[in-house]
Amino acid sequence: MELLLIEDNEHKSLRIQEFLNNALKNTKVTTASSVQAGLQKIRASAPDLILLDMSLPAFTYTNNDNGFQHSSYAGKDILEYLDSFEINIPVIVITAFTTFGEQKNALTLEELDSVFVKDYPEYYIGSVWYSSLEDGWKSKLLTLINSTQRENN
């Protein structure tokens, strides 16, 4: 299985990759750290599954950048791209946040999950709350990944 992990936090990315490499045999994990880098990798070689962070920069940082702003809903840009071009790749959101947006427009992870299930039913699989202090995310992620493999068989 070819998996694309779109995640800008290096520590989180490395932990997820380590877990996937140990838990799933015959899986190749490719990474991207921004919306644009993720879209480029999707266009170049469609993966079997996308693990998607929700809060991402639009572009990958370089040493010369003064910084691009993160958007709480940047991962949604990936989902909208897949929907617009009818690219049917299963997507699992994996995020360390429990709330997205600001004040009156804020959504909890559960609310965001409900919106994505309704808006992107063809390929949105579900969400996983990631914590560097706990390991519960691992079993939920593995369950969701395994559900995509059963659907594809």
Residue pairs with C-beta under 8 A, 6 or more apart in sequence:
1 24
1 26
1 27
1 28
1 48
1 49
1 149
2 27
2 28
2 30
2 45
2 47
2 48
2 49
3 20
3 27
3 28
3 29
3 30
3 47
3 48
3 49
3 50
3 51
4 29
4 30
4 31
4 32
4 38
4 41
4 42
4 47
4 49
4 50
4 51
5 13
5 16
5 17
5 20
5 29
5 30
5 31
5 32
5 50
5 51
6 31
6 32
6 33
6 34
6 35
6 37
6 38
6 50
6 51
6 52
6 53
6 56
6 75
6 78
7 13
7 16
7 31
7 32
7 33
7 51
7 53
7 56
7 94
8 33
8 34
8 53
8 55
8 56
8 57
8 70
9 53
9 96
11 132
12 53
12 96
12 130
12 132
13 31
13 33
15 132
16 51
16 94
16 130
16 141
17 29
17 31
19 138
19 141
20 27
20 29
21 27
21 29
23 138
23 142
24 142
24 145
30 41
30 47
32 38
32 40
32 41
32 60
33 56
33 57
33 60
33 61
34 56
34 57
34 58
34 59
34 60
34 61
34 68
35 56
35 57
35 58
35 59
35 74
35 75
35 77
35 78
36 58
36 59
36 60
37 59
37 60
38 50
38 52
38 56
38 78
39 78
39 81
41 47
42 50
42 78
42 81
42 82
42 87
42 89
46 87
46 89
47 89
48 89
48 90
48 148
48 152
49 89
49 90
49 91
49 92
49 145
49 148
50 78
50 89
50 90
50 91
50 92
51 91
51 92
51 94
51 141
52 75
52 78
52 79
52 91
52 92
52 93
52 94
53 75
53 93
53 94
53 95
54 72
54 73
54 74
54 75
54 76
54 93
54 95
54 97
54 100
54 112
55 70
55 71
55 72
55 74
55 75
55 95
55 97
55 100
56 70
56 71
56 74
56 75
57 68
57 69
57 70
57 71
57 74
58 68
58 69
58 71
58 74
58 77
59 68
61 67
61 68
71 77
72 97
72 100
72 101
72 102
73 100
73 101
75 93
75 95
76 116
78 91
79 91
79 116
79 119
79 120
79 124
81 87
82 88
82 89
82 91
82 120
82 123
83 119
83 120
83 122
87 123
88 122
88 123
89 123
90 123
90 125
90 148
90 151
91 120
91 123
91 124
91 125
92 125
92 126
92 127
92 128
92 141
92 144
92 145
92 148
93 112
93 113
93 116
93 124
93 126
93 127
93 128
94 127
94 128
94 130
94 137
94 141
95 109
95 127
95 128
95 129
95 130
96 129
96 130
96 131
96 132
97 109
98 108
98 109
98 129
99 106
99 107
99 108
99 109
100 106
100 107
100 108
100 109
100 112
101 107
107 115
109 127
109 129
112 127
113 126
113 127
116 124
116 127
117 124
117 126
125 144
125 147
125 148
126 144
128 137
128 140
128 141
128 144
129 136
129 137
129 140
130 137
131 137
